Amino acid sequence: MRPFVIAAIIASLTVPAFAEEDPAKAEQYRAEEQKKKESEEIERAYRNAVKGTSREQPVKKSDPWGSVRQGGASSGSGQ
């Protein structure tokens, strides 16, 4: 298992070197790098947006009929 992991790491490090030789591969490599940067920026913006929302203090529910009612809850006597 260890030799396989080492071979995979070495192969992944040599991909950019081969991409520089062939213009088509170089363009593909640049496109992949651009996609990675864009996805990182999107992820960063999402995390900032989520961080800005706070769930600690729930929104107080409004009671539009609160001023009409007398006292607390009605007893259900039909009055």
Distance bins in CASP14 RR format, pairs under 12 A and 6 or more apart:
PFRMAT RR
TARGET T0000
AUTHOR 0000-0000-0000
RMODE 2
METHOD distances of the structure
MODEL  1
1 7 0 0 0 0 0 1 0 0 0 0 0
1 8 0 0 0 0 0 1 0 0 0 0 0
2 8 0 0 0 0 0 1 0 0 0 0 0
2 9 0 0 0 0 0 1 0 0 0 0 0
3 9 0 0 0 0 0 1 0 0 0 0 0
3 10 0 0 0 0 0 1 0 0 0 0 0
4 10 0 0 0 0 0 1 0 0 0 0 0
4 11 0 0 0 0 0 1 0 0 0 0 0
5 11 0 0 0 0 0 1 0 0 0 0 0
5 12 0 0 0 0 0 1 0 0 0 0 0
6 12 0 0 0 0 0 1 0 0 0 0 0
6 13 0 0 0 0 0 1 0 0 0 0 0
7 13 0 0 0 0 0 1 0 0 0 0 0
7 14 0 0 0 0 0 1 0 0 0 0 0
8 14 0 0 0 0 0 1 0 0 0 0 0
8 15 0 0 0 0 0 1 0 0 0 0 0
9 15 0 0 0 0 0 1 0 0 0 0 0
10 17 0 0 0 0 0 1 0 0 0 0 0
11 17 0 0 0 0 0 1 0 0 0 0 0
11 18 0 0 0 0 0 1 0 0 0 0 0
12 18 0 0 0 0 0 1 0 0 0 0 0
12 19 0 0 0 0 0 1 0 0 0 0 0
13 19 0 0 0 0 0 1 0 0 0 0 0
14 20 0 0 0 0 0 1 0 0 0 0 0
14 21 0 0 0 0 0 1 0 0 0 0 0
15 21 0 0 0 0 0 1 0 0 0 0 0
15 22 0 0 0 0 0 1 0 0 0 0 0
15 25 0 0 0 0 1 0 0 0 0 0 0
15 26 0 0 0 0 0 1 0 0 0 0 0
15 28 0 0 0 0 0 1 0 0 0 0 0
15 29 1 0 0 1 0 0 0 0 0 0 0
15 32 0 0 0 0 1 0 0 0 0 0 0
15 33 0 0 0 0 0 1 0 0 0 0 0
16 22 0 0 0 0 0 1 0 0 0 0 0
16 25 0 0 0 0 1 0 0 0 0 0 0
16 26 0 0 0 0 1 0 0 0 0 0 0
16 28 0 0 0 0 0 1 0 0 0 0 0
16 29 1 0 0 1 0 0 0 0 0 0 0
16 30 0 0 0 0 0 1 0 0 0 0 0
16 32 0 0 0 0 0 1 0 0 0 0 0
16 33 0 0 0 0 1 0 0 0 0 0 0
17 25 0 0 0 0 0 1 0 0 0 0 0
17 26 0 0 0 0 0 1 0 0 0 0 0
17 29 0 0 0 0 0 1 0 0 0 0 0
18 24 0 0 0 0 0 1 0 0 0 0 0
18 25 1 0 0 1 0 0 0 0 0 0 0
18 26 0 0 0 0 1 0 0 0 0 0 0
18 28 0 0 0 0 0 1 0 0 0 0 0
18 29 0 0 0 0 1 0 0 0 0 0 0
19 25 1 0 1 0 0 0 0 0 0 0 0
19 26 1 0 1 0 0 0 0 0 0 0 0
19 27 0 0 0 0 1 0 0 0 0 0 0
19 28 1 0 0 1 0 0 0 0 0 0 0
19 29 1 1 0 0 0 0 0 0 0 0 0
19 30 0 0 0 0 1 0 0 0 0 0 0
19 31 0 0 0 0 0 1 0 0 0 0 0
19 32 0 0 0 0 1 0 0 0 0 0 0
19 33 0 0 0 0 1 0 0 0 0 0 0
20 26 1 0 1 0 0 0 0 0 0 0 0
20 27 0 0 0 0 0 1 0 0 0 0 0
20 28 0 0 0 0 0 1 0 0 0 0 0
20 29 0 0 0 0 1 0 0 0 0 0 0
20 30 0 0 0 0 0 1 0 0 0 0 0
21 29 0 0 0 0 0 1 0 0 0 0 0
22 28 0 0 0 0 1 0 0 0 0 0 0
22 29 0 0 0 0 1 0 0 0 0 0 0
23 29 0 0 0 0 0 1 0 0 0 0 0
23 30 0 0 0 0 0 1 0 0 0 0 0
24 30 0 0 0 0 0 1 0 0 0 0 0
24 31 0 0 0 0 0 1 0 0 0 0 0
25 31 0 0 0 0 0 1 0 0 0 0 0
25 32 0 0 0 0 0 1 0 0 0 0 0
26 32 0 0 0 0 0 1 0 0 0 0 0
26 33 0 0 0 0 0 1 0 0 0 0 0
27 33 0 0 0 0 0 1 0 0 0 0 0
27 34 0 0 0 0 0 1 0 0 0 0 0
28 34 0 0 0 0 0 1 0 0 0 0 0
28 35 0 0 0 0 0 1 0 0 0 0 0
29 35 0 0 0 0 0 1 0 0 0 0 0
29 36 0 0 0 0 0 1 0 0 0 0 0
30 36 0 0 0 0 0 1 0 0 0 0 0
30 37 0 0 0 0 0 1 0 0 0 0 0
31 37 0 0 0 0 0 1 0 0 0 0 0
31 38 0 0 0 0 0 1 0 0 0 0 0
32 38 0 0 0 0 0 1 0 0 0 0 0
32 39 0 0 0 0 0 1 0 0 0 0 0
33 39 0 0 0 0 0 1 0 0 0 0 0
33 40 0 0 0 0 0 1 0 0 0 0 0
34 40 0 0 0 0 0 1 0 0 0 0 0
34 41 0 0 0 0 0 1 0 0 0 0 0
35 41 0 0 0 0 0 1 0 0 0 0 0
35 42 0 0 0 0 0 1 0 0 0 0 0
36 42 0 0 0 0 0 1 0 0 0 0 0
36 43 0 0 0 0 0 1 0 0 0 0 0
37 43 0 0 0 0 0 1 0 0 0 0 0
37 44 0 0 0 0 0 1 0 0 0 0 0
38 44 0 0 0 0 0 1 0 0 0 0 0
38 45 0 0 0 0 0 1 0 0 0 0 0
39 45 0 0 0 0 0 1 0 0 0 0 0
39 46 0 0 0 0 0 1 0 0 0 0 0
40 46 0 0 0 0 0 1 0 0 0 0 0
40 47 0 0 0 0 0 1 0 0 0 0 0
41 47 0 0 0 0 0 1 0 0 0 0 0
41 48 0 0 0 0 0 1 0 0 0 0 0
42 48 0 0 0 0 0 1 0 0 0 0 0
42 49 0 0 0 0 0 1 0 0 0 0 0
43 49 0 0 0 0 0 1 0 0 0 0 0
43 50 0 0 0 0 0 1 0 0 0 0 0
44 50 0 0 0 0 0 1 0 0 0 0 0
44 51 0 0 0 0 0 1 0 0 0 0 0
45 51 0 0 0 0 0 1 0 0 0 0 0
45 52 0 0 0 0 0 1 0 0 0 0 0
46 52 0 0 0 0 0 1 0 0 0 0 0
46 53 0 0 0 0 0 1 0 0 0 0 0
47 53 0 0 0 0 0 1 0 0 0 0 0
53 59 0 0 0 0 0 1 0 0 0 0 0
63 69 0 0 0 0 1 0 0 0 0 0 0
63 71 0 0 0 0 0 1 0 0 0 0 0
63 72 0 0 0 0 0 1 0 0 0 0 0
63 73 0 0 0 0 0 1 0 0 0 0 0
65 71 0 0 0 0 0 1 0 0 0 0 0
65 72 0 0 0 0 0 1 0 0 0 0 0
65 73 0 0 0 0 0 1 0 0 0 0 0
65 74 0 0 0 0 0 1 0 0 0 0 0
66 72 0 0 0 0 1 0 0 0 0 0 0
66 73 0 0 0 0 0 1 0 0 0 0 0
66 74 0 0 0 0 0 1 0 0 0 0 0
68 74 0 0 0 0 0 1 0 0 0 0 0
69 75 0 0 0 0 0 1 0 0 0 0 0
69 79 0 0 0 0 0 1 0 0 0 0 0
70 79 0 0 0 0 1 0 0 0 0 0 0
END
